[in-house]
Amino acid sequence: MKLWQKLLITLVVMLVASFAAGRLWLLAFDFIIPSYLAGVSGGLAAIPVWELLRWLEKK
């Protein structure tokens, strides 16, 4: 898998995780999530995805 494909998949996962965190936060607390928390949730979701893509490439 090429680097740009891994980056694209990771970016999509980050955006989906940030959006999902925002929706869940809004449902739970009834106000918009702070942007830094949405960014942290997206970043934390990207780490295992990136490692999974690296692991799949080795196999």
MOPAC internal coordinates of N, CA, C and O (Angstrom, degrees):
PM7 1SCF
backbone

  N    0.0000 0     0.00 0     0.00 0    0    0    0
  C    1.4511 1     0.00 0     0.00 0    1    0    0
  C    1.5290 1   107.91 1     0.00 0    2    1    0
  O    1.2310 1   120.82 1   -45.80 1    3    2    1
  N    1.2817 1   116.03 1   134.20 1    3    2    1
  C    1.4631 1   120.78 1  -177.98 1    5    3    2
  C    1.5183 1   110.97 1   -76.02 1    6    5    3
  O    1.2310 1   121.28 1   -20.92 1    7    6    5
  N    1.3247 1   115.15 1   159.08 1    7    6    5
  C    1.4578 1   121.29 1  -177.20 1    9    7    6
  C    1.5270 1   111.49 1   -60.63 1   10    9    7
  O    1.2310 1   119.79 1   138.19 1   11   10    9
  N    1.3184 1   118.01 1   -41.81 1   11   10    9
  C    1.4684 1   119.71 1  -177.60 1   13   11   10
  C    1.5248 1   110.79 1   -65.80 1   14   13   11
  O    1.2310 1   119.74 1   149.04 1   15   14   13
  N    1.3441 1   118.11 1   -30.96 1   15   14   13
  C    1.4586 1   120.95 1   177.81 1   17   15   14
  C    1.5277 1   110.79 1   -69.85 1   18   17   15
  O    1.2310 1   120.79 1   138.50 1   19   18   17
  N    1.3363 1   116.09 1   -41.50 1   19   18   17
  C    1.4654 1   119.67 1   177.08 1   21   19   18
  C    1.5284 1   110.63 1   -64.40 1   22   21   19
  O    1.2310 1   120.49 1   139.23 1   23   22   21
  N    1.3180 1   116.68 1   -40.77 1   23   22   21
  C    1.4652 1   120.29 1   178.88 1   25   23   22
  C    1.5242 1   111.12 1   -64.66 1   26   25   23
  O    1.2310 1   120.24 1   139.38 1   27   26   25
  N    1.3123 1   117.14 1   -40.62 1   27   26   25
  C    1.4592 1   121.19 1   179.69 1   29   27   26
  C    1.5238 1   111.16 1   -64.97 1   30   29   27
  O    1.2310 1   120.19 1   134.90 1   31   30   29
  N    1.3300 1   117.23 1   -45.10 1   31   30   29
  C    1.4634 1   120.70 1   178.46 1   33   31   30
  C    1.5231 1   110.34 1   -62.00 1   34   33   31
  O    1.2310 1   120.57 1   135.90 1   35   34   33
  N    1.3227 1   116.51 1   -44.10 1   35   34   33
  C    1.4619 1   120.75 1   179.85 1   37   35   34
  C    1.5208 1   111.23 1   -63.97 1   38   37   35
  O    1.2310 1   119.83 1   139.34 1   39   38   37
  N    1.3152 1   117.93 1   -40.66 1   39   38   37
  C    1.4597 1   121.59 1   178.53 1   41   39   38
  C    1.5227 1   111.49 1   -63.60 1   42   41   39
  O    1.2310 1   120.43 1   137.73 1   43   42   41
  N    1.3192 1   116.78 1   -42.27 1   43   42   41
  C    1.4660 1   120.73 1   178.83 1   45   43   42
  C    1.5290 1   110.44 1   -63.43 1   46   45   43
  O    1.2310 1   120.41 1   137.66 1   47   46   45
  N    1.3301 1   116.82 1   -42.34 1   47   46   45
  C    1.4624 1   120.52 1   178.40 1   49   47   46
  C    1.5279 1   110.30 1   -63.42 1   50   49   47
  O    1.2310 1   120.20 1   139.60 1   51   50   49
  N    1.3231 1   117.23 1   -40.40 1   51   50   49
  C    1.4667 1   120.69 1   178.35 1   53   51   50
  C    1.5260 1   111.11 1   -61.68 1   54   53   51
  O    1.2310 1   120.41 1   135.52 1   55   54   53
  N    1.3169 1   116.82 1   -44.48 1   55   54   53
  C    1.4552 1   120.22 1  -178.89 1   57   55   54
  C    1.5273 1   111.87 1   -66.48 1   58   57   55
  O    1.2310 1   120.73 1   138.37 1   59   58   57
  N    1.3309 1   116.21 1   -41.63 1   59   58   57
  C    1.4625 1   119.85 1   179.08 1   61   59   58
  C    1.5266 1   110.71 1   -65.69 1   62   61   59
  O    1.2310 1   120.29 1   138.09 1   63   62   61
  N    1.3292 1   117.06 1   -41.91 1   63   62   61
  C    1.4649 1   120.38 1   179.55 1   65   63   62
  C    1.5226 1   110.94 1   -65.19 1   66   65   63
  O    1.2310 1   119.80 1   139.08 1   67   66   65
  N    1.3173 1   117.99 1   -40.92 1   67   66   65
  C    1.4622 1   120.87 1   178.41 1   69   67   66
  C    1.5278 1   111.05 1   -64.91 1   70   69   67
  O    1.2310 1   120.74 1   138.47 1   71   70   69
  N    1.3303 1   116.19 1   -41.53 1   71   70   69
  C    1.4556 1   119.96 1   178.64 1   73   71   70
  C    1.5261 1   110.97 1   -64.83 1   74   73   71
  O    1.2310 1   120.80 1   135.84 1   75   74   73
  N    1.3370 1   116.07 1   -44.16 1   75   74   73
  C    1.4689 1   119.90 1   179.53 1   77   75   74
  C    1.5270 1   111.02 1   -63.87 1   78   77   75
  O    1.2310 1   120.35 1   139.59 1   79   78   77
  N    1.3147 1   116.93 1   -40.41 1   79   78   77
  C    1.4663 1   120.15 1   178.02 1   81   79   78
  C    1.5263 1   110.22 1   -63.16 1   82   81   79
  O    1.2310 1   120.53 1   139.85 1   83   82   81
  N    1.3154 1   116.60 1   -40.15 1   83   82   81
  C    1.4600 1   120.18 1   177.97 1   85   83   82
  C    1.5180 1   112.87 1   -63.71 1   86   85   83
  O    1.2310 1   120.82 1   137.83 1   87   86   85
  N    1.3158 1   116.04 1   -42.17 1   87   86   85
  C    1.4753 1   120.17 1   178.84 1   89   87   86
  C    1.5280 1   110.90 1   -65.79 1   90   89   87
  O    1.2310 1   120.59 1   134.75 1   91   90   89
  N    1.3365 1   116.47 1   -45.25 1   91   90   89
  C    1.4621 1   119.91 1   179.90 1   93   91   90
  C    1.5245 1   111.68 1   -64.07 1   94   93   91
  O    1.2310 1   120.40 1   140.19 1   95   94   93
  N    1.3254 1   116.83 1   -39.81 1   95   94   93
  C    1.4659 1   121.29 1   178.11 1   97   95   94
  C    1.5240 1   110.17 1   -63.19 1   98   97   95
  O    1.2310 1   120.35 1   136.21 1   99   98   97
  N    1.3212 1   116.94 1   -43.79 1   99   98   97
  C    1.4579 1   121.33 1  -179.73 1  101   99   98
  C    1.5313 1   111.00 1   -63.32 1  102  101   99
  O    1.2310 1   120.50 1   139.36 1  103  102  101
  N    1.3203 1   116.66 1   -40.64 1  103  102  101
  C    1.4600 1   119.79 1   178.03 1  105  103  102
  C    1.5322 1   111.66 1   -67.46 1  106  105  103
  O    1.2310 1   120.64 1   142.75 1  107  106  105
  N    1.3245 1   116.39 1   -37.25 1  107  106  105
  C    1.4631 1   119.98 1  -175.60 1  109  107  106
  C    1.5257 1   112.77 1   -79.12 1  110  109  107
  O    1.2310 1   120.04 1   138.75 1  111  110  109
  N    1.3303 1   117.53 1   -41.25 1  111  110  109
  C    1.4632 1   120.79 1  -170.66 1  113  111  110
  C    1.5230 1   114.57 1  -115.66 1  114  113  111
  O    1.2310 1   119.92 1   173.12 1  115  114  113
  N    1.3189 1   117.75 1    -6.88 1  115  114  113
  C    1.4568 1   123.75 1   176.33 1  117  115  114
  C    1.5329 1   114.40 1    61.41 1  118  117  115
  O    1.2310 1   120.42 1  -149.75 1  119  118  117
  N    1.3283 1   116.81 1    30.25 1  119  118  117
  C    1.4642 1   121.85 1   167.23 1  121  119  118
  C    1.5232 1   108.37 1  -150.82 1  122  121  119
  O    1.2310 1   120.52 1   -17.37 1  123  122  121
  N    1.3107 1   116.61 1   162.63 1  123  122  121
  C    1.4640 1   122.33 1  -171.93 1  125  123  122
  C    1.5337 1   109.75 1   -70.43 1  126  125  123
  O    1.2310 1   121.20 1   -39.68 1  127  126  125
  N    1.3266 1   115.32 1   140.32 1  127  126  125
  C    1.4654 1   121.75 1   179.39 1  129  127  126
  C    1.5310 1   109.57 1   -66.88 1  130  129  127
  O    1.2310 1   120.07 1   -39.60 1  131  130  129
  N    1.3319 1   117.48 1   140.40 1  131  130  129
  C    1.4698 1   119.13 1   172.90 1  133  131  130
  C    1.5294 1   110.54 1   -61.67 1  134  133  131
  O    1.2310 1   120.37 1   -36.75 1  135  134  133
  N    1.3087 1   116.89 1   143.25 1  135  134  133
  C    1.4581 1   120.74 1  -172.86 1  137  135  134
  C    1.5206 1   112.78 1   -62.59 1  138  137  135
  O    1.2310 1   119.72 1   146.87 1  139  138  137
  N    1.3235 1   118.15 1   -33.13 1  139  138  137
  C    1.4543 1   119.04 1  -179.54 1  141  139  138
  C    1.5256 1   111.26 1   -68.48 1  142  141  139
  O    1.2310 1   119.73 1   148.01 1  143  142  141
  N    1.3203 1   118.12 1   -31.99 1  143  142  141
  C    1.4681 1   119.97 1   176.79 1  145  143  142
  C    1.5256 1   111.22 1   -70.77 1  146  145  143
  O    1.2310 1   120.30 1   143.39 1  147  146  145
  N    1.3152 1   117.02 1   -36.61 1  147  146  145
  C    1.4667 1   119.60 1   175.94 1  149  147  146
  C    1.5280 1   110.12 1   -65.22 1  150  149  147
  O    1.2310 1   120.43 1   140.51 1  151  150  149
  N    1.3186 1   116.78 1   -39.49 1  151  150  149
  C    1.4652 1   120.49 1   177.78 1  153  151  150
  C    1.5144 1   112.75 1   -65.80 1  154  153  151
  O    1.2310 1   120.91 1   139.91 1  155  154  153
  N    1.3236 1   115.87 1   -40.09 1  155  154  153
  C    1.4633 1   119.76 1   178.04 1  157  155  154
  C    1.5227 1   110.71 1   -64.55 1  158  157  155
  O    1.2310 1   120.35 1   137.91 1  159  158  157
  N    1.3131 1   116.93 1   -42.09 1  159  158  157
  C    1.4646 1   119.37 1   179.85 1  161  159  158
  C    1.5283 1   110.94 1   -64.11 1  162  161  159
  O    1.2310 1   120.20 1   139.86 1  163  162  161
  N    1.3168 1   117.22 1   -40.14 1  163  162  161
  C    1.4648 1   120.18 1   176.97 1  165  163  162
  C    1.5138 1   112.22 1   -66.00 1  166  165  163
  O    1.2310 1   120.56 1   138.46 1  167  166  165
  N    1.3211 1   116.53 1   -41.54 1  167  166  165
  C    1.4614 1   120.33 1   178.76 1  169  167  166
  C    1.5098 1   112.73 1   -65.41 1  170  169  167
  O    1.2310 1   120.66 1   139.26 1  171  170  169
  N    1.3286 1   116.34 1   -40.74 1  171  170  169
  C    1.4596 1   119.66 1   178.64 1  173  171  170
  C    1.5297 1   111.83 1   -68.44 1  174  173  171
  O    1.2310 1   120.22 1   150.09 1  175  174  173
  N    1.3009 1   117.18 1   -29.91 1  175  174  173
  C    1.4664 1   120.04 1   176.31 1  177  175  174
  C    1.5274 1   111.23 1   -73.63 1  178  177  175
  O    1.2310 1   120.16 1   151.10 1  179  178  177
  N    1.3227 1   117.30 1   -28.90 1  179  178  177
  C    1.4591 1   120.75 1  -177.22 1  181  179  178
  C    1.5227 1   112.60 1   -73.37 1  182  181  179
  O    1.2310 1   120.06 1   150.71 1  183  182  181
  N    1.3270 1   117.49 1   -29.29 1  183  182  181
  C    1.4635 1   120.06 1  -175.86 1  185  183  182
  C    1.5310 1   112.17 1   -61.47 1  186  185  183
  O    1.2310 1   119.24 1   126.53 1  187  186  185
  N    1.3465 1   119.05 1   -53.47 1  187  186  185
  C    1.4690 1   116.97 1   179.88 1  189  187  186
  C    1.5313 1   113.55 1   -66.24 1  190  189  187
  O    1.2310 1   120.15 1   149.29 1  191  190  189
  N    1.3223 1   117.31 1   -30.71 1  191  190  189
  C    1.4678 1   119.58 1   178.26 1  193  191  190
  C    1.5259 1   110.17 1   -66.05 1  194  193  191
  O    1.2310 1   120.31 1   136.10 1  195  194  193
  N    1.3258 1   117.01 1   -43.90 1  195  194  193
  C    1.4642 1   121.21 1   179.20 1  197  195  194
  C    1.5275 1   110.17 1   -62.37 1  198  197  195
  O    1.2310 1   120.36 1   136.62 1  199  198  197
  N    1.3300 1   116.91 1   -43.38 1  199  198  197
  C    1.4580 1   120.36 1   178.84 1  201  199  198
  C    1.5302 1   111.19 1   -65.95 1  202  201  199
  O    1.2310 1   120.12 1   141.42 1  203  202  201
  N    1.3240 1   117.38 1   -38.58 1  203  202  201
  C    1.4627 1   120.42 1   176.99 1  205  203  202
  C    1.5258 1   110.81 1   -62.80 1  206  205  203
  O    1.2310 1   120.19 1   138.08 1  207  206  205
  N    1.3142 1   117.24 1   -41.92 1  207  206  205
  C    1.4653 1   120.03 1   179.39 1  209  207  206
  C    1.5316 1   110.85 1   -65.55 1  210  209  207
  O    1.2310 1   120.38 1   142.58 1  211  210  209
  N    1.3281 1   116.87 1   -37.42 1  211  210  209
  C    1.4707 1   119.78 1   176.33 1  213  211  210
  C    1.5229 1   110.74 1   -65.96 1  214  213  211
  O    1.2310 1   120.49 1   139.58 1  215  214  213
  N    1.3311 1   116.67 1   -40.42 1  215  214  213
  C    1.4662 1   121.39 1  -179.89 1  217  215  214
  C    1.5305 1   110.47 1   -65.48 1  218  217  215
  O    1.2310 1   120.48 1   138.15 1  219  218  217
  N    1.3234 1   116.68 1   -41.85 1  219  218  217
  C    1.4690 1   120.22 1   179.26 1  221  219  218
  C    1.5196 1   111.63 1   -65.75 1  222  221  219
  O    1.2310 1   120.67 1   147.25 1  223  222  221
  N    1.3233 1   116.32 1   -32.75 1  223  222  221
  C    1.4609 1   120.00 1   179.97 1  225  223  222
  C    1.5220 1   111.31 1   -68.56 1  226  225  223
  O    1.2310 1   120.64 1   144.96 1  227  226  225
  N    1.3331 1   116.39 1   -35.04 1  227  226  225
  C    1.4728 1   119.95 1   179.68 1  229  227  226
  C    1.5149 1   111.68 1   -69.55 1  230  229  227
  O    1.2310 1   120.28 1   146.84 1  231  230  229
  N    1.3286 1   117.07 1   -33.16 1  231  230  229
  C    1.4692 1   120.79 1  -179.60 1  233  231  230
  C    1.4648 1   110.07 1   -76.45 1  234  233  231
  O    1.2310 1   120.10 1   180.00 1  235  234  233

